[in-house]
Amino acid sequence: MELVPKRETFHICFDKILILFHSRVMQRVLETFLSFLPVWFGLFFLGPLIAEIIGLSFGITQVTIIPSVFEISVYAITIPLGGAWGGLAIWRGRWI
């Protein structure tokens, strides 16, 4: 009795598993990822763009929450804001 399968048999089975994995799982992964495309756009483009506009227009790079204790970057505020705007665009079906 052979405990280790033949290499050819294992290779053929592994290829069939990979084909099934790639066709079904990757399709679901890509569909899910692409369905959140407005969120990614908001997080990685609109958020930094808004931060740069605020920084260049008003000269603000840090926001003081509690004087001399807690400062936060404008990016830390605008990136989640951009992501929320993208989520709102998905929910409403439009950007504006």
Buried (B, 14 or more C-beta within 10 A) or exposed (E): EEEEEEEEEEEEEEEEEEEEEEEEEEEEEEEEEEEBEBBBBBBBEBBBEBBEEBBEEEEEEEEEEEEEEEEEEBBBBBBEBBBBBBBBBBEEEEEE
